[in-house]
Amino acid sequence: MDYKERIRALRYFKSAVSSGSTRDGVSGLSVAVPDWTGNAQSKFENYIDTVKKDSQKISKRKAEFLSKIDAIIARVQAQFDSELQANSLYLYITYDEDPVENRIKKYRTIKNLSIDKSVKRALLSRV
């Protein structure tokens, strides 16, 4: 996988995770149930409290996970940008006085570089 394919795959994965319905929808739930007697009320309150805590934990973990995916995407993008910048010098070298020959030689030089495919495509598109 080249850099751009990795970024696309990570964005697709993030989208799939994001679209799942794991949100904290119970934190505002009331535990008041009129006319309950005995220990039913306290057991219900304990249950609701447990559900609220679990819901908050899940929502927090999902947010942390998504931010880690964002960090990975940013790292891969930075690698792409760095490699593109490091190899863009080939775009400015004059290989031949004839503009057509110069362009052909630039294209061949870049085509023969041992670099990431997406970086190579970006460079070749600028020749």
C-alpha positions in Angstrom: 0.0 0.0 0.0 1.3 3.4 -0.8 0.8 6.4 1.4 -2.4 7.6 -0.2 -3.9 4.1 -0.1 -3.1 3.9 3.6 -4.7 7.3 4.3 -7.9 6.3 2.3 -8.1 3.0 4.2 -7.7 4.7 7.5 -10.3 7.3 6.7 -12.7 4.6 5.6 -12.0 2.6 8.8 -12.5 5.8 10.9 -15.8 6.5 9.1 -17.0 3.0 9.8 -16.2 3.3 13.5 -17.6 6.8 13.7 -20.9 5.8 12.1 -21.6 3.2 14.8 -24.0 4.4 17.4 -22.0 4.4 20.5 -22.9 7.6 22.2 -23.7 8.5 25.8 -27.5 8.7 25.7 -28.2 7.7 29.2 -26.2 10.2 31.3 -29.3 12.3 31.8 -31.6 9.4 32.6 -33.7 9.9 35.7 -33.9 7.2 38.4 -37.1 8.5 39.9 -39.9 6.0 39.7 -42.9 7.0 41.8 -44.6 4.5 44.1 -41.8 2.0 44.3 -41.3 0.3 47.7 -38.7 -1.8 49.3 -35.2 -2.1 47.8 -36.4 -2.1 44.2 -35.7 1.6 44.0 -32.1 1.3 45.2 -31.4 -1.7 43.0 -32.8 0.3 40.0 -30.6 3.3 40.9 -27.5 1.1 41.1 -28.3 -0.4 37.8 -28.9 3.0 36.1 -25.7 4.3 37.7 -23.7 1.3 36.3 -25.2 1.8 32.9 -24.3 5.5 33.0 -20.7 4.8 34.0 -20.3 2.1 31.3 -21.8 4.4 28.7 -19.4 7.2 29.6 -16.4 4.8 29.5 -17.4 3.5 26.0 -18.0 7.0 24.6 -14.6 8.1 26.0 -12.8 5.1 24.6 -14.3 5.6 21.2 -13.3 9.2 21.2 -9.7 8.3 22.2 -9.6 5.6 19.5 -10.8 8.0 16.8 -8.2 10.5 17.9 -5.5 7.8 17.6 -6.6 7.1 14.1 -6.4 10.8 13.3 -2.8 10.8 14.6 -1.9 7.8 12.4 -3.4 9.6 9.4 -1.5 12.7 10.2 1.8 10.7 10.5 1.3 9.0 7.2 0.4 12.3 5.5 3.5 13.8 7.0 5.6 11.0 5.6 4.1 11.6 2.2 4.7 15.3 2.4 8.3 14.8 3.6 9.1 12.3 0.8 7.5 14.6 -1.8 9.4 17.6 -0.6 12.7 15.6 -0.5 12.3 14.4 -4.1 10.8 17.6 -5.6 14.3 18.8 -6.5 14.1 16.5 -9.6 11.4 18.8 -10.9 13.8 21.8 -11.0 16.9 20.1 -12.4 17.7 21.0 -16.0 18.8 17.9 -17.9 18.7 19.3 -21.4 18.5 22.7 -23.1 15.7 21.4 -25.3 12.4 21.7 -23.3 10.9 18.6 -24.8 14.0 16.5 -24.1 14.3 18.1 -20.6 10.8 17.0 -19.8 11.4 13.5 -21.1 14.5 13.1 -19.0 12.8 14.5 -15.9 10.0 12.0 -16.4 12.4 9.1 -16.8 14.5 10.2 -13.8 11.5 10.4 -11.5 10.0 7.2 -13.0 13.2 5.3 -12.0 13.3 6.6 -8.4 12.8 4.1 -5.7 10.1 5.9 -3.8 6.5 5.5 -2.7 4.1 5.1 -5.6 1.8 7.9 -4.5 4.8 10.3 -4.2 6.0 9.2 -7.6 2.6 9.9 -9.1 2.5 13.3 -7.5 5.9 14.2 -8.9 5.1 12.9 -12.3 1.9 14.9 -12.5 4.1 18.0 -12.0 6.5 17.3 -14.8 
